[in-house]
Amino acid sequence: MSLSKRVTLISPSATLAITAKAKAMKAEGVDVIGFAAGEPDFDTPEHIKEEAKRAMDKGFTKYTPASGIQQLKEAICKKFNEDNGLDYAPSQIIVSCGAKHSLYNAIQVICEEGDGVILPSPYWVSYPEQIKLSGASPVIVKTEEENGFKLTAELLSKSITKRTKLLILNSPSNPTGAVYPREELEAIAEVAVEKKIYVISDEIYEKIIYDEARHTSIASLNLRIKELTIVVNGVSKAYSMTGWRIGYAAAPDDIIEAMSRLQSHSTSNPDSIAQRAALRAISAGQEPVKEMVTEFRKRRDYMVERLNSIRGFSCLKPQGAFYVFPNVSAVLGKSFNGHRISDSSSLAELLLTEAKVAVVPGSAFGRDGYLRLSYATSLENIIKGLDNIEKVMNRI
Ligand SMILES: *Cc1c(COP(=O)(O)O)cnc(C)c1O
């Protein structure tokens, strides 16, 4: 017996090995500090949990329409209008089991065997695997640290071939925290419109943004790019609702209709109770998001300043999300206790065993020579973890 070729092409999550090892160490009683988390450390706000309890008590526990309840779609349309200047009808919205699921559905309905999908690196870990699952091939386009890890219109132009079907953009970015300003998106949109390629815009970190940075949805720039764009967003990151599994997408009717058909035969509707909770999260006051961002900003400021003072690290100040992506290429090739640090995974491994700190190697995001550290953990942990890292780095 053999498994499908399709599934043998996808790799297990590259972050899994290190998190498994960190977990094993914790189970043995070692005090491991986790900078690997991909989710906010805050609890889901109380009013959202209350809404879920109410939904259960009222018996809202049955199948809903496969693409989501009308009321939630209407609230999502209102959100797009108010936050992004985008006008969609409820028929142009799908609610899925997380933004990841919306991304999966979108890639499945757009791409097929032989298509190329432009993916700027560093990229979020699931994109290349989801692209491969559709039969298409990822075309990795390396962005430069000097340009804040952003794709430029010029780089995009150069990477497009006859086979190019889709571009995946993620702003604010996981892992780099890069935020694309409006002018840069305009230049990218111009290329996409001219070459007629679809754009998936993953805007899951939209609300986690700092200082003068402003979030712009590429779909909002003009009607021609809106026709080619699938905007993906969700409640996981903004409302600390990662476990509830509610994400959504907005796109022209034919794309949403196809995604809904696919979803109706795979997962059916996303969780009914979580849909009510998400409705509350989106419609109620946004103070909890603002409080979370204020806290994240303090941690980011500390982490960036501190990392830049540690030997071997150099770090840009991210403008969004809750990760830093320091350059550690200065220590690659050096040794610690006779062990050569050949790449970012061996450095991550060393930091785990010696500093008792879990970080994710840049290679997981298609870029060796970097690490990703999440600051979705208390300032106290951040201080302790960076103290530990500094001690180890001073011995390399
Ligand atoms: C967390 C994350 C997602 C997935 O979010 P869910 O709604 O929890 O599925 C999608 N894209 C990026 C870049 C993420 O970091």
The ligand as an SDF file (V2000), in Angstrom:
LIG
                    3D

 15 15  0  0  0  0  0  0  0  0999 V2000
   -2.1290   32.4250   12.3550 C   0  0  0  0  0  0  0  0  0  0  0  0
   -2.0730   32.6640   10.8950 C   0  0  0  0  0  0  0  0  0  0  0  0
   -3.1080   32.2540   10.0380 C   0  0  0  0  0  0  0  0  0  0  0  0
   -4.2020   31.3040   10.4600 C   0  0  0  0  0  0  0  0  0  0  0  0
   -5.1220   31.8030   11.2830 O   0  0  0  0  0  0  0  0  0  0  0  0
   -6.3630   30.8990   11.7390 P   0  0  0  0  0  0  0  0  0  0  0  0
   -7.5270   31.8050   11.5860 O   0  0  0  0  0  0  0  0  0  0  0  0
   -6.0950   30.5480   13.1630 O   0  0  0  0  0  0  0  0  0  0  0  0
   -6.4580   29.7200   10.8630 O   0  0  0  0  0  0  0  0  0  0  0  0
   -3.0570   32.6140    8.7010 C   0  0  0  0  0  0  0  0  0  0  0  0
   -2.0370   33.3280    8.2080 N   0  0  0  0  0  0  0  0  0  0  0  0
   -1.0060   33.7020    8.9860 C   0  0  0  0  0  0  0  0  0  0  0  0
    0.1000   34.4700    8.3710 C   0  0  0  0  0  0  0  0  0  0  0  0
   -0.9790   33.3780   10.3530 C   0  0  0  0  0  0  0  0  0  0  0  0
    0.0620   33.7220   11.0940 O   0  0  0  0  0  0  0  0  0  0  0  0
  1  2  1  0
  2  3  1  0
  2 14  2  0
  3  4  1  0
  3 10  2  0
  4  5  1  0
  5  6  1  0
  6  7  2  0
  6  8  1  0
  6  9  1  0
 10 11  1  0
 11 12  2  0
 12 13  1  0
 12 14  1  0
 14 15  1  0
M  END
$$$$
